[in-house]
Amino acid sequence: MGMNDTPSGERVHIGFFGRRNVGKSSLVNRITGQELSVVSEVAGTTTDPVYKAMELLPMGPVMIIDTPGFDDEGSLGELRVKKTEQILHKTDVAVLVVDAQEGITQCDSQLLTLFREQDIPYIIVVNKSDLLGEEDRITVPPDASYYDEGWNPVYVSACQNENVQQLKERIASLSAVRDTSRRLAADLVQPLDMIVLVVPIDSAAPKGRLILPQQQTIRDLLEAEAVPVVVRENRLAETLDRLGRKPAMVITDSQVFEEVAAVVPREIPLTSFSILMARYKGLLSAAVQGVAAIDRLQDGDRILIAEGCTHHRQCDDIGTVKIPRFLKKYTGKELLIETSSGIGFPEDLSSYALVIHCGGCMLNEREVRWRMKCAQEEGVPITNYGISIAHMKGILARSIEMFPDIKKLLKEEK
Ligand code: SF4
């Protein structure tokens, strides 16, 4: 991902589903091919979904997911449903492509049931409609209970390029329903507030750039017309001296929170990128409640450390090395630590005493919420990297002071 691309977690994820041979991929190509700016394409095998990050007017940045044929051989029965569900966990809008001459088949009904179970807004698209006469339009199938939002399919022809624009507008109207009011930091500041951002530049930091949560925070502060001042931790004390006025807030990388907390005067609000990100993804209150479980860990307890992506260049060895080391030192217990990454997130979490998730910067909100739900349904506490580090270092209370409702949830720190 280039520095100026919209991060995948910020894109509206639009999944195209359907059987083989209904023209799903040609429809996706029609939609994406008309746009000049397909910024990346990850091709998979026939059983993997294909992701296309692009700008799609009138919606803006989207992630188009072209899913394998639902009736594909090689992904039969339960496995096929499982794979589809995995994609649905991140799908904001689902598009079901059906064949005009075959109408809604058993497979299509099964997909519609999955959309409804996951509460995903969907559109039914009847492709190859050029092969239908005006009077042959397909009608509501007998099990019409699916269509309580009204039977209102979009008729298109991918090969004739008919009605594709209308389909895009329908997708846009469904995706507009998403809540886009949450902000990373803009709601915490006033115009012209000076905000100091502490960014360590060490061997773990990616060469030549800032990591995603830092880029996004700077961008968000600029939108709010605040004045971000970015500094390395070793220059923080001098910078605060020279600023001439008190910053409205200090936001630090959580790995240097301790050093930073020692330098920043107590009356200046202090938090971390990771806490802001957790709040933004809707995970903060669960993570603050969940972190207390660290204090109850016993010898032999299993802990899952879950990462949102497989390349994790952004977080280096935090999950694999640092957190296990901190946990061992803080609890003094013999713990069984397992890690998962990317889509390998285990659905059955019942055997874990605690899940510690990464910042989830590459995941969209829908997927973060789903992971949280998996843990909560099993009664397994879930927290995240930044919050568990802050807790184990005894600085969590200070880092969430500016969110009084969240702070109330905090159990006594050791
Ligand atoms: S592992 Fe998590 S926090 Fe790290 S880059 Fe991937 S999604 Fe972001």
Residues whose N, C-alpha, C, O or C-beta is under 5 A from the ligand:
A	BS01	SF4	E307 G308 C309 H312 Q314 C315 C358 G359 G360 C361 M362 L363
